[in-house]
Amino acid sequence: MSLGSRKRYERPTILKQYSGYMNKVGNRSGLAPTPDIDGVSIEKMVEQFGSPLFVMSEQAIRMAQRRAYRVFKTRYPRVQFAWSYKTNYLDAVCATFHSEDSWAEVVSGFEYNKARGLGVPGNRIIFNGPDKSEEDLKRAVNEDAYLHVDHFDELYRLISITESLGKTAKVAIRVNMDCGVYPLWDRFGFNLENGEAWQALKRIMATPSLKLVGLHTHIGTYIMSPDPYRVAATKLSELARSLQTEYGHKIEYIDLGGGFASKNTLHGQYLPAEGVVPTIEEYAEAITDALMQHATSPSELPMLILETGRALVEEAGFLITSVIANKRLADGRKSLIIDAGVNLLFTSFWYRHKITPVRDPGMVSEDAALYGPLCMNIDMVRESISLPPLNLGDLLCIHHVGAYDMTQWMQFITLRPNVVMVMQDGTVELIRKAETLEYIREREQLPRQLSKNNVVG
Ligand SMILES: Cc1ncc(COP(=O)(O)O)c(C=O)c1O
């Protein structure tokens, strides 16, 4: 046996076994290593781009989007996805979705401008959200975007803008409703049951400068059953039917927002998410079945728009992190400090992420608390996770972090790291540069009175 192929030395470990619990005999660690992402060595990427490191997989995004489209399109004739920018608005990620024919779904002037900057035309942008400034609305009207009105004040503002510009805006309303998801997400849009939604529609129908093109809802996020979507699709179809009966007006689309659950397991979930969340087919079946039942003929069917976020991008993202230290806590429990904290992994407050070693971990594992590098007590990535012995510098791969982490991350105590994308051709591209001290300070201004000479004396 050559020296290079020798197995790594594992120091003997004595672990307390609790009778009646699953132990190392009954419960193998199951921690298969993750040496690469789409065939590209994680160690090599870290050598080149440093640690921690976010890695996105172009292929995983495309596969997820194509699969979702196929699942809906085989059940319903007119389907359009609109990429939910807030889920991950890195340009490379959005551009990948757009090249898969997704429109943009944005909820702020910033996101709108980002989409336009990527070359998305106004007539492929859905503008949602409660906070659209006068300037945002004017730009969107001028560029023929789809405006999803959230509240009456926005509606009145839009009426006055379109009248003063002498232009017609394409509008939908966001509707909130009881579809069995509690607590109700009634803070966005107009409520259906109390008649507010109908009132808003009547106002729009009475305004020549507004063209009512759609009905929209977003019933929540990580919805663990397809049934609420069936209810939502039914209720919006009935609303569309009322518009037809009352005004002879036919809407162009029904937009059911996002919210499909993903493969990450929530903290409170007993079983792994993979086994308990519905498949995309089940959501599609519920939605398309409800829409089909309400159409008198195929030509009557409105276009179905979906703003799916996390279920499309979560699995395409990985966070690679290095061990900074091994420690024993006061009660003897093992703990590890890694170089990625909750400032980068916002979703660790909700999820028990799958975390695997990058190298072969050996057979023994031990429960450990996983702490981030921040000098703050809240920085706990996982209260307890079974991990093999790891040394300083060993790498871990945190899976399924493509959704919301790269938009809700914080520059806090440390700087945000590089983000790379493994491209379909096997190359690795830097898609967001690590922050530097200069980048942070560039935004700051020191009052003259506090200039260096005055402070240092
Ligand atoms: C209006 C709207 N559409 C789509 C989404 C994406 O949701 P998800 O990531 O749960 O699919 C959100 C997220 O909150 C949203 O507010």
The ligand as an SDF file (V2000), in Angstrom:
LIG
                    3D

 16 16  0  0  0  0  0  0  0  0999 V2000
  -45.3300   38.4850   -3.9970 C   0  0  0  0  0  0  0  0  0  0  0  0
  -44.3710   37.3460   -3.8590 C   0  0  0  0  0  0  0  0  0  0  0  0
  -44.2060   36.5020   -4.8750 N   0  0  0  0  0  0  0  0  0  0  0  0
  -43.3300   35.4620   -4.7840 C   0  0  0  0  0  0  0  0  0  0  0  0
  -42.6010   35.2280   -3.6500 C   0  0  0  0  0  0  0  0  0  0  0  0
  -41.6710   34.0300   -3.5900 C   0  0  0  0  0  0  0  0  0  0  0  0
  -42.0910   33.1390   -2.6210 O   0  0  0  0  0  0  0  0  0  0  0  0
  -41.4090   31.7160   -2.3850 P   0  0  0  0  0  0  0  0  0  0  0  0
  -39.9510   31.9350   -2.2720 O   0  0  0  0  0  0  0  0  0  0  0  0
  -42.0080   31.2310   -1.1220 O   0  0  0  0  0  0  0  0  0  0  0  0
  -41.7720   30.8490   -3.5600 O   0  0  0  0  0  0  0  0  0  0  0  0
  -42.7700   36.0780   -2.5380 C   0  0  0  0  0  0  0  0  0  0  0  0
  -42.0230   35.8470   -1.3030 C   0  0  0  0  0  0  0  0  0  0  0  0
  -42.3260   36.2820   -0.2290 O   0  0  0  0  0  0  0  0  0  0  0  0
  -43.6820   37.1730   -2.6530 C   0  0  0  0  0  0  0  0  0  0  0  0
  -43.8720   38.0340   -1.6290 O   0  0  0  0  0  0  0  0  0  0  0  0
  1  2  1  0
  2  3  1  0
  2 15  2  0
  3  4  2  0
  4  5  1  0
  5  6  1  0
  5 12  2  0
  6  7  1  0
  7  8  1  0
  8  9  2  0
  8 10  1  0
  8 11  1  0
 12 13  1  0
 12 15  1  0
 13 14  2  0
 15 16  1  0
M  END
$$$$
